[in-house]
């Protein structure tokens, strides 16, 4: 009986190793099974309306791509549903541009660090 009391006083430790691939896959699984269904349910009306408009045969045929208005000032990005101002006078366009630049730079930095890590790992094998 005294031995079980001593076992309960010891701290419990959990250790596990996770690689880059497992971490990325776990984030994708979290997004697909948690965030995506919530967004689908919350925005189902606009999603179904957009699908109906995309596959309806009325009007002119459309291609999913970047569209412009008649003035050529705005590019409409269909996946993001964002109007990009080519004159850079809209504050949303400026923040969108800086956000895109930061995302591209972060992806490049992560890829360079991963390549450097793999190079150092192969060096010691």
N, C-alpha and C positions, 0 to 999 in steps of 0.2 A: 504494500500500500504506500509505503514511503517513496518507492521508486517512481510511481506514477505522479506523485506530487512534484518531484524534481523535474520530470519531463514537461510538466505544464508550465514551469517557470522559465524554461528555455525559450528564447525568441525564435519565432518561425521565420525562415528565410525562403524566399522564392527566387530562383535564378533561371534565366533562359537566355538563349542567344538568338538574335534575329538579324538576318541579313538585309541588304538593301532591297533585294527582290521580294522577300517576304513582307517587308514593311510597305512597299508600294502596292503589292497585291492586297494587303490588309486594308489599306486606304481605299483602294478601288472597290473592294467588297463592301466596306462601310458605306461608301457613296452609293453603290448600286442598290443595296438592300435597305438603306435607311433614308438618305437624303433624296434620292430620285423618286421613290414612291410618295414622299411628302410633297414634293414639288408637283408631281403629276396630279395628285388629288387637289391641291390648292389652286392650281391653274388649269383644271380640266376644261373649263368652258372656252378659254382662249385657245388651248391646244387643239381641241376638237374643231373649232371654227377655222383655225389655220389649216388643219388637215383637209377639211372639206373644201376650202378655197383652193388649196394646192392641187387637189385631184378632180376638181370640177372641170367639165369640158366646155364651159361657157366662157365667152370672151376670147382674148388672144392667148395663145400658148405662152407659158412662162418657163424660164430656166432658173433654177436655184443658183443665184450668184449675186454679185454686187451690182445693184441697180443705181441709176442716177435719176434725178429729177430733170425737168426740162431746162433748167438754168445751168446745170452741171456743177452747182455749188455743193450739193449734198450727195454723198454716196450712202445708200441704204444697205447695211450688212444684214442679210436675212436671218442668219443663225442667231445673232445677238439681238436682232431687232433694234438696231442702233443707227441713227443718221449721223454720218461723219461729215463735218463741215470742212471742205477743202481749203477754205480761206483762213482756218484756225481762229475764227472770231468767237466761236461758241466755247464756253468754259467746259462743257461736258466733253467736247472733242479734245481739248488740251489735256484734261485728266485722263481720258481714254488713251491718248497717245503716250503719256508718261507711264501709265500702268502697263501698257503693252511693252514699252521699252524695258521697264523693270522686270517683267516676266521673262522676256527674252534673255536679258542679262543674267538673271538668276538661273535659268536653265543652262546657259552656257557655262556659268561658274560651277554648277553642280556636276555637269558632264566633265569638265576639266579636272575637278577634284576627284571624281570617280576614276578617270583615266590615270591620274597620277597615283592614286591608291593602288590600282591594279598593277601599274608598272613597278611600284615598290614591292608589292606582294610577290610578283613574279621574280624579282631580283633575289629574294631570299629563299626561293625554292630550289 
